Amino acid sequence: MSQNVLIVDDSATIRQMIKKTMGIAGLDVGDIYEASNGIEALAQLHDHCVAVMVVDINMPTMNGIQLLTRMKENERLKDIPIVIASTEGSQKRIDQMADFGAFGYVRKPFQPEQLRDVLQPLLGVTDDSGSKDSDANNDLF
Amino acid sequence: MIQDQKTATLTTIFSEVLADLAFMFNDEEADYGVSSADVWLETEISYHGAQSGTLCLWCTRTFSVQLAANLLGVDPHESYAEEQGNDAVKEFMNIVCGQFITAIHGTGAVFDLTIPTLTELPETPRFPQEHGSHFSTVYVEGQRLCLRYKPGPGSE
């Protein structure tokens, strides 16, 4: 069954690029919701059931770290897999995101294949040649 | 890192991000003049932590729309590309800043980036080269772009 995705990034251009990449990669995606900051993301999560999130760190109003912290405190949201898509290069901060339970990390600018590789284990592919049971989630940080 | 190295690093990262993200390339042989027939945009982003600094890009509206079109995979004449031009430049500078910080300060420290700001300039800029700042000019698809890195107080 196709899974819903929430993209959280303050850049509409990046959100559009991620949506396009997921389509080109043949990922098995249902509805794609968007938010431009953490507050909007929490509102979307209140209204919709989401299986996977792609989250930027540097955003106005509520950034990605604050969003993950809030989600961690919420029983309904704490287990949603999150992929960080950020320009962040600090290993300390990347480790911090992993400690918060982030599933994977792609650094901007990323190639479509990099995003596909980190999302595929979570979403699967629509193509029969792919597998939802892929073990490609190793070394995603 | 000495000043010339920082300027070279800035130019290299700018060119690499532009190529990787938008398939646009720095023409190192070119030497276009400053277009006064176009609207100029000034985009600024800063970072703070153990050290601090500010990056500023001056580019034309034409460049911003072309950048958005390439990122989105649409024709630059489409209204959507024109609408997203400012957003594309701000995100581009966010990425350049993140890559630049890692290149000059390493991956050990944590830095907080500001949200990029973009201003439409009322006239063609004069590209102020302040003492202690690092200034780079690049030429992309017929457009002249100027980039400045200014270390924060106490930073090198």
Boltz contact constraints between the chains, C-beta under 6 A:
constraints:
  - contact:
      token1: [A, 11]
      token2: [B, 87]
      max_distance: 6.0
  - contact:
      token1: [A, 11]
      token2: [B, 91]
      max_distance: 6.0
  - contact:
      token1: [A, 12]
      token2: [B, 87]
      max_distance: 6.0
  - contact:
      token1: [A, 13]
      token2: [B, 71]
      max_distance: 6.0
  - contact:
      token1: [A, 13]
      token2: [B, 84]
      max_distance: 6.0
  - contact:
      token1: [A, 13]
      token2: [B, 87]
      max_distance: 6.0
  - contact:
      token1: [A, 13]
      token2: [B, 88]
      max_distance: 6.0
  - contact:
      token1: [A, 13]
      token2: [B, 91]
      max_distance: 6.0
  - contact:
      token1: [A, 14]
      token2: [B, 91]
      max_distance: 6.0
  - contact:
      token1: [A, 16]
      token2: [B, 72]
      max_distance: 6.0
  - contact:
      token1: [A, 17]
      token2: [B, 71]
      max_distance: 6.0
  - contact:
      token1: [A, 58]
      token2: [B, 113]
      max_distance: 6.0
  - contact:
      token1: [A, 60]
      token2: [B, 115]
      max_distance: 6.0
  - contact:
      token1: [A, 87]
      token2: [B, 94]
      max_distance: 6.0
  - contact:
      token1: [A, 87]
      token2: [B, 95]
      max_distance: 6.0
  - contact:
      token1: [A, 87]
      token2: [B, 98]
      max_distance: 6.0
  - contact:
      token1: [A, 89]
      token2: [B, 98]
      max_distance: 6.0
  - contact:
      token1: [A, 89]
      token2: [B, 102]
      max_distance: 6.0
  - contact:
      token1: [A, 89]
      token2: [B, 107]
      max_distance: 6.0
  - contact:
      token1: [A, 90]
      token2: [B, 107]
      max_distance: 6.0
  - contact:
      token1: [A, 90]
      token2: [B, 110]
      max_distance: 6.0
  - contact:
      token1: [A, 91]
      token2: [B, 107]
      max_distance: 6.0
  - contact:
      token1: [A, 92]
      token2: [B, 110]
      max_distance: 6.0
  - contact:
      token1: [A, 93]
      token2: [B, 110]
      max_distance: 6.0
  - contact:
      token1: [A, 108]
      token2: [B, 95]
      max_distance: 6.0
  - contact:
      token1: [A, 109]
      token2: [B, 17]
      max_distance: 6.0
  - contact:
      token1: [A, 109]
      token2: [B, 20]
      max_distance: 6.0
  - contact:
      token1: [A, 109]
      token2: [B, 21]
      max_distance: 6.0
  - contact:
      token1: [A, 109]
      token2: [B, 95]
      max_distance: 6.0
